[in-house]
Amino acid sequence: MLIVRGAVKDYDWGVVDGLQKWSGEATGGPQAELWFGVHPGGPSPLVDYRGEPTGEHLADHFDIDAIPLLVKLLAAARPLSVQVHPPAAVAAAGWAAQDASDPRPVFSDPFEKTEMLVALGDFEAFAGWRPLHQAIDILLGLPGTAPAVSALESGDIASAIPLLLGASTPAAVRGLPDAARSAGLPAPEVAAYETVAQMYPDDAGAMLSPMLAYLTLSVGQAVYLPAGVPHSYIRGTGVEVMTSSDNVIRLGLTHKPVFVDRALEALVDDLEPQFMDTVYGELIWPVNSPFVVRMLESGIERIPAGAYRILLLIDGSARVVSDLAEIALRPGIAAVLSSDDPDAFVEADGLVAVVQSTER
Ligand SMILES: [Zn+2]
């Protein structure tokens, strides 16, 4: 059993000091994500029993075979990029074909990225495709979208995407909220389009947002996104669990490079987001998921050997006990157990994210 804290990511969409409670420091700038895992993009530092850094990282002790999951705390002040994560075969082939010296690499690693967001408060997201008739209703209210609309009328999303990106003008993006309102969408969805239009007036990717389904999560609810499903988180704070990959292929709403053709290759037609109507305490186990999560508020639970396990304290206090060690967690500190580590018990008084792999 090892103890880690998160590696901070200060992406521009983060909340100013939004993760301070868990990062332990105010920076006066955006704090977007804290990473708990071995991914080279954000290796987690090991800490001692008092929470002081030991100078080592989790990745010094384990590789991805032992630590197959990446857990994050995420705080979004505004929409993240419209993105899709590659399925395993696309990631492996893309990584192998990629020139290691490419200054604008598409792939960060050779692995699939399948993810789930568990809301720690009200959370808004675009996830998966809207019913096409509804997307069409919105797009009909925007100038220059007739070719894309006719592609969508024949169910051809892959053709509609580049047509919409090509139809982007400042006037069209400004028109998003009115078009959403005219299409009869409820006020929170119209407000989401107001946010997109305000924050990304010159971003062609804004034109793709009408194609995405809108979703709100309340505290404890979750959305599971298999690789290949398009999405864009809009706002909120949550725990994010994923396979240990940073492969994000962006279509828009970002200053980072956009790779439309590669994103089209990564899309999977017959997969959808899974909305998990859970509350704290319930096991969150999406169909075909490589992980399960339980947000434990109180009581004692056995966390058996035989799977990778990470227990991240969100609120209050918790103890993790095994034959080998006993650890008192503080918010933002996680206990990590490989599948070979013995059974452990967690005693929670607050909120602990208990994450376990299901594949090994
Ligand atoms: Zn994502």
Boltz pocket constraint, residues with backbone or C-beta under 6 A from the ligand:
constraints:
  - pocket:
      binder: B
      contacts: [[A, 83], [A, 85], [A, 115], [A, 231]]
      max_distance: 6.0
